[in-house]
């Protein structure tokens, strides 16, 4: 059985190897410490019922920062679009076979965007059933993405991260890379209910984590799994689970203001119009990102 301490030790060793520039690493850790002093103020007034542990979250981000900076080489484009000191619902395309994109987005909003905020990522029920990863994600702020949990968080001024494509977005075969799946409308109704504006973002680079992926859906359903990605990298054995160091670009879009003349229980045709507009905006950012993305091998050499 995988133990949390074992994973933390492994991450620590990898991070130490990647943190070649010690001054850079120390500067980053000081920034995380300063930002978490700001973030912690939000949680002094109430306890979190979902398992969030601010101290452990800070420790995990410090462990993962060298991976974020030096392995995935995350670049934030248009961070000024997120400079709003109010709750937001962050909406993103979902890519990469495993939810590393959520982890990188979360770190970005803590370290590279002002004001810093801890996004509460909405996750699939399947993740919460995994012995270690469910606890690890919950301690870092992830929450089962059902309506009541989202409403509770939004009513208390939290910012949340939602992937409206769901598991269909992250579980794509190679031939479908960067082809967004149709957004569900639940996120927009929740935003209407809470009166929270939407911040669209796009992630480019995560599809390349695993080359030549195929999804045998019939087998996945027979095993009661949400997906079963088979990648050429699995020929390497356990090492094939490690994602390739594809450079990641997170592009921040313009705020999509929630209309004041629509109720949360409005007919589908009124809601679907806005859902389609948001998906169109993210698709346009993906198209720009694909044209401007960094060369995979060039980024590795740097």
ABEGO torsion letter per residue (X at the ends): XBBAAAAAAAAAAAAAAABABAAAAAAAAAAAAAAAAAAAAAAAABBBAAGBBAAAAAAAAAAAAAAAAAAAGBBBBGAAAABBBBBBBBBBBBBGGBAAAAAAAAAAAAAABOBBBBBBBBBBAAAAABAAAAAAAAAAGBBBBBAAAAAAAAAAGBBBBBBAAEAAAABBBAAABGBBBBBBAAAAAAAAAAGBBBBBBBBBGAAAABBGBBBBAAAAAAAGBABBBBBAAAAAEAAAABBBBBBBBBBBBBBBBBBAABBAABBAAAAAAAAAAAAAAAAAAAAAAAAABBBAAAAAAX
